[in-house]
Amino acid sequence: MFGLVVRFTCKDQTSAEAFDRLTAASVEQIRQREPDTLLYVVHRVEGDPVLRIFYELYRDRAAFDAHEGQEHVRRFLAEREQYLLSTEVDFVTPQTSKGVSV
């Protein structure tokens, strides 16, 4: 398995709302077109209305690479920057879990 956690800080509440719309459209395409994307979870953070955290888990590195090459993901990557102050990415390796086999 191959995973990552991404922390997005939006510019302001208006940007966060637009980012959420862009994210929702992208996640719908991920659901429909990416069987090897095992989890793709978008979180809001209580008490911080402009922060979003994504948790992504892929069958393997090849599945992540295929995800990155999808048209809907390339559109998300191109459009997201206008809404963001910062992006932090941590690549993670699952050690133990409930819900997915590691």
N, C-alpha and C positions, 0 to 999 in steps of 0.2 A: 504494500500500500504506500501511497504517497499523499502527503497532506500539507496544507498551509493554513495559517491564520493571518488575516489581513485586517488592519485597523485603518479606517478611513475617517479623517476629520474634515467635515464640510465647512464651507466658508461662513454660512449663517443658516437660519431656519428655512429661508426660501430655497437656498441651494440644496439643503438636506431633502426637502420635499421633491425637488426635481431629480436629485440623485436616486431617491427611492423609486420614482417612476421608471427611470432608466434601468435600475436594478430589477424591478419586477418584470419588465419586458424581457430582460436577459435571462432571468431564472426560468421563466416559462419556456424559453427555447432550450435551455439546458435540460429541463425535465423531459421534453419531447425528443431531443436529438442526441443525448449523451448517455448511453447505457452504462458506460464505465466511469461516470461521475457518480460515486456512491452516496456522497453527502455534499450538499451545497446549502449551507444554512446562513442566513443573514440575520444579524442581531441588532436591535436597538439597545442602547445602554441607559439604564435608569439613571436619571439625574443629569444626563449629558445629551441634550436633544440633537446635537450636530455630529455625534460619534456613531459610527456603524462598525461592527465587527463581523467579518465573514469567516466561517469555518468550512474548508473545502477538503474533501477526501476522495481520492481517485484510486482505481484498481491498481495502478502502477504509474511510473513516470511517463510511459508512452500514452496513457490515457490523459494525463495532464497536458502533455504536448499536443495531443489531438484537440483537447478542449481549447487551448490557446490559439489554435489555427482556425477555429470555427468563425464564420462570418459574424454571428451575433456577439461573440466575445470580442472580436476585433473592433466592432462598433462600440461596445461598452468601454473598452480600453481607450479608444479615441475620444469619446465624448465625456468621460468622467472627469477629466482634469479641470474643466471649466467650473465644477462645483466644489473642488477640494482645496483645502489648505495643505494637507499632508496625507501620505500613504506610508504605512509600515508593514512589511511582510516578514513573517517567520515561517520557514519550511519546517515541518514537524514529521516525526515518525511515530505512529501509534505504538504504544508498548503493551497496553491491556485495554479491554473495552467491554461494553455491553452494547449490543445492537449490530456490530460488524465484527467479522472474524479478522483477527490480526495474526 
